[in-house]
Amino acid sequence: MATTMIGKCLRRDPAEVVPWAETCGQIRPLIEERDGAAVEVHQVEIHDAKLHYHAKTDEVYYVIDGAGTMVLDGEQIELHKGVVVYVPRGVKHKAVGKMTVLLVCIPPGVLNDVHELE
């Protein structure tokens, strides 16, 4: 079973969540807006994402595996396993390379708050 509710708590196994393609690559929602939590959490297989921004959502990227770069409002930073990046709402960003990230989105609703620029 992919999702287990224990009272107000939630357990979801990423191996049992079917991913789909979106702006950054393949996304696996681990905690979704419909779950009613204060955040969303996604596992994302990034493959050269498109430049975009979020008007209402802040994001925290944690690189689980792989390497590449991230463009943040025109500035470029290096990404590799273990790096954490905080991206406030409104910042134009994209990750370039091949990596797996844990993406924490605050508040929930990021999938309805993607504004692609390329």
N, C-alpha and C positions, 0 to 999 in steps of 0.2 A: 504494500500500500504506500503510495507516494506521500500522502499527507496524513498526519495523526494529530488530533486535537486532544490536549490534556488540560481540561479546564479552559483557561484563556490562552494557554501556551500552544505552540505549533511546532511540529517536527515535519520537515520535508526532505526527502532524499534526492539530491540532484541527478543521480543515476536514473531515477524514475520520472524525471520531468523532460518532456519532449521540447527541444529547442526550436526556435524559428529565426529566420534572418530579419535583421533590423539595421538601423543606421550604423552601428558599430561592428556588426558581425553576427554571430549566432548567440542568441540570448536564452538563458534558462532562468525563468522567474523562480526564486526560492521563497521570497515573501512578497506577495502582490498587494496592490491597493485594496482589492476585494477581501483580503484577509483581515482588514481592520487594524493593522499595526500602525505605529507612529512613523515607520520607515518602510521603504521597499528595499529588498536585497536581490541582486541578480548575479548570476555567474555568466560572464560574457567571454566568448572566444573572439578576440578582436582580430580582424583582418583588414587593415587599412580603412579605418572608419571615415565617414564623410564629415566635413566641417559642419558643426551645428552648435546650438545653444539651447538653454532651457530658461524660460521666463520666470517660472515659479519654483524651480527645484534646484537645490544644491546637491552635489555629488561627491562621494569619496571613493576613489579608485585604490584598490590594494592589488598589486601585481602578484598573482599566485605562481605564474610560470611564464617564461619567455622574456622577450626584450623588444625595445623599439624606442620611439620618441613620442612626445605629446606636444601639440601646438596649442598654446593658451594665449588668446588675443594676439597672435602673431609671434610670440616668443616660443622658442623650442627648448624642451627639457628632455633628459634621458630617462628612460624607464627600464627597469630590470626587476627580477624576482625580489620581493620584499619591500619595494618602494611604495609609499602611500602619497597620493595627490588629492588635495581638496580643491574642488572646482565650484566656486560660488555661482549662483544663478546669474545669467546674463553674459558670462564669459564664453566667447566663441572658442570651441575646442575640438580636437580630434586626436586620436591615437593612431600612429603609423607603425606598422610592424606586425608581428604575429605573437600574441600573448593571451594568457587567460587571466582575467581580473575578477575580483569580487567587487561589485559596485553597490554602494549603499546610497540611497536617494532619500532626501529629506526636503519637504514632506512627501508622502506618497503621491503618485499621479504622474510620474516622469514619462510614462509611455504615451500620455496625452499632451506632453509638454516638450516635444522634440521639434525644433525649428531648423530644418536643413538649409544650408547655405551653398551647397555644391552638389 
